[in-house]
């Protein structure tokens, strides 16, 4: 009886340790301070991801309500908005043909909503932003011709390039395209990596934005393994990041539909922003930037009331 009881105790203890270790996956790593008394922000930026605008009018209403909260000053001092990808669930809802008259142009609809913002906003291209219609699989091979065609359409509707950078308050924001290398079975093509390397030669503090998450220093569930940007898939990308790790002050990603925080190369804070559209929550993050310390600070990860 004593042996049986000891075995049960051992099983219970191991189960408890497993549950505890699993819960630690979602605890922010690296002293992610949330008490603003330790940090004075010089300007703030709102990050959101995965709005997945579709034929669902509830999503339209949610995003329009969020736009109103921004315009009404719910986030006082917010300088701009950065969307981390999957603006839409697909560009059109149908392939066309006889249904063309009833075909919903989802990207056009999303663009018209975001244009109501009274502060600047920037889009990152996600995998769903390359879906031509609802039946197109966004998690499979994309030929280069199709990638270029969808990027041309994206540029025409939104005005944004497939990848680009901009400077705000002396910080460089680099908007990456982690779908661009899909025709190679990767995330980034060589042309974009050449461009990234040149962009990071600028000594300004840099923020990188990507739709797909990347593997960080500690084990975290960021997304499905096949979607994760890893050193095995993208060795040159990680070499470039490591070479410039001291002036890359943060990396922000989407896609995984959860909030996760970790570090890369022991130095760069990495944040995944929760999905905006999941369950009608309106999840987003407000991030503060400190000029003298060249640091970023997560002020709040919040839901839309």
Long-range contacts (C-beta under 8 A, 24 or more apart in sequence): 25-219, 25-220, 25-221, 26-221, 26-258, 26-259, 26-260, 28-260, 28-261, 28-262, 29-217, 29-218, 29-220, 29-261, 29-262, 29-263, 30-261, 30-262, 30-263, 30-269, 32-261, 32-269, 32-298, 33-297, 33-298, 34-298, 34-299, 34-300, 36-288, 36-297, 36-299, 39-288, 39-290, 39-295, 39-297, 40-290, 41-77, 41-288, 41-289, 41-290, 41-297, 41-299, 42-169, 42-288, 42-289, 42-290, 42-291, 43-77, 43-79, 43-168, 43-169, 43-288, 43-289, 44-75, 44-77, 44-78, 44-79, 44-286, 44-287, 44-288, 44-289, 44-299, 45-78, 45-79, 45-80, 45-81, 45-82, 45-286, 45-287, 45-289, 46-70, 46-75, 46-78, 46-80, 46-81, 46-82, 46-284, 46-285, 46-286, 46-287, 47-81, 47-82, 47-84, 47-252, 47-271, 47-273, 47-284, 47-285, 47-287, 48-81, 48-82, 48-83, 48-84, 48-273, 48-276, 48-283, 48-284, 48-285, 49-83, 49-84, 49-85, 49-86, 49-126, 49-211, 49-253, 49-254, 49-255, 49-273, 49-274, 49-275, 49-276, 50-84, 50-85, 50-86, 50-126, 50-254, 50-255, 50-257, 50-275, 50-276, 50-277, 50-278, 51-83, 51-86, 51-87, 51-88, 51-110, 51-276, 51-277, 52-86, 52-88, 52-89, 52-128, 52-275, 52-276, 52-277, 53-87, 53-88, 53-89, 53-106, 53-107, 53-109, 53-110, 53-113, 54-88, 54-89, 54-90, 54-93, 54-106, 54-134, 55-93, 55-104, 55-106, 58-280, 59-277, 59-280, 60-109, 60-113, 62-276, 62-277, 62-280, 62-282, 62-304, 63-110, 63-113, 63-114, 63-276, 64-113, 64-116, 65-282, 65-304, 66-276, 66-282, 66-284, 66-304, 67-113, 67-114, 67-116, 67-117, 69-304, 70-117, 70-118, 70-119, 71-116, 71-117, 71-118, 75-286, 78-119, 78-286, 79-119, 79-120, 79-168, 79-169, 80-119, 80-120, 80-121, 80-122, 80-168, 81-117, 81-119, 81-120, 81-121, 81-122, 82-121, 82-122, 82-124, 82-173, 82-175, 82-209, 82-252, 83-114, 83-121, 83-122, 83-123, 83-124, 84-124, 84-126, 84-209, 84-210, 84-211, 84-252, 84-253, 84-254, 84-255, 84-273, 85-123, 85-124, 85-125, 85-126, 85-127, 85-128, 85-129, 85-210, 85-211, 85-254, 85-255, 86-126, 86-127, 86-128, 86-129, 86-211, 86-254, 86-255, 87-114, 87-123, 87-126, 87-128, 87-129, 88-128, 88-129, 88-131, 89-128, 89-131, 89-134, 90-128, 90-131, 90-132, 90-133, 90-134, 90-136, 90-138, 91-129, 91-131, 91-132, 91-133, 91-150, 91-153, 92-132, 92-133, 92-134, 93-133, 93-134, 94-133, 94-134, 95-132, 95-133, 95-135, 96-133, 107-153, 107-154, 107-157, 107-158, 108-157, 111-157, 111-158, 122-160, 122-166, 122-173, 122-175, 123-158, 123-160, 123-175, 124-175, 124-176, 124-177, 124-209, 124-210, 124-211, 124-254, 125-151, 125-154, 125-160, 125-162, 125-163, 125-177, 125-179, 125-211, 126-179, 126-211, 126-254, 126-255, 127-179, 127-211, 127-212, 127-227, 127-255, 129-154, 129-179, 130-179, 130-182, 139-226, 139-227, 141-182, 141-183, 141-185, 142-179, 142-182, 142-183, 143-183, 144-183, 147-179, 147-180, 147-182, 147-183, 163-192, 163-195, 165-199, 167-204, 169-289, 169-291, 170-204, 170-205, 170-291, 171-204, 171-205, 171-206, 171-207, 171-249, 171-289, 172-199, 172-202, 172-204, 172-205, 172-206, 172-207, 173-206, 173-207, 173-209, 174-199, 174-200, 174-206, 174-207, 174-208, 174-209, 175-209, 176-208, 176-209, 176-210, 177-211, 178-210, 178-211, 178-212, 178-229, 179-211, 179-212, 186-233, 186-234, 187-212, 187-229, 187-233, 187-234, 187-237, 188-234, 188-237, 193-236, 193-237, 193-240, 196-237, 196-240, 197-240, 200-240, 200-243, 200-244, 200-247, 200-248, 203-247, 204-247, 205-247, 205-248, 205-249, 205-294, 206-244, 206-247, 206-248, 206-249, 207-248, 207-249, 207-250, 207-251, 207-252, 207-296, 208-241, 208-248, 208-250, 208-251, 208-252, 209-251, 209-252, 209-253, 210-251, 210-252, 210-253, 211-253, 211-254, 211-255, 212-253, 212-255, 213-253, 213-254, 213-255, 213-256, 213-260, 213-270, 213-272, 214-251, 214-253, 214-264, 214-270, 216-262, 216-263, 216-264, 216-270, 217-262, 217-263, 217-264, 217-265, 217-266, 218-262, 218-263, 220-260, 220-262, 221-256, 221-258, 221-260, 222-253, 222-255, 222-256, 222-260, 222-272, 223-255, 223-256, 227-255, 241-265, 241-268, 247-294, 249-294, 249-295, 249-296, 250-287, 250-296, 252-287, 259-283, 259-285, 259-301, 261-298, 269-296, 271-298, 273-301, 274-301
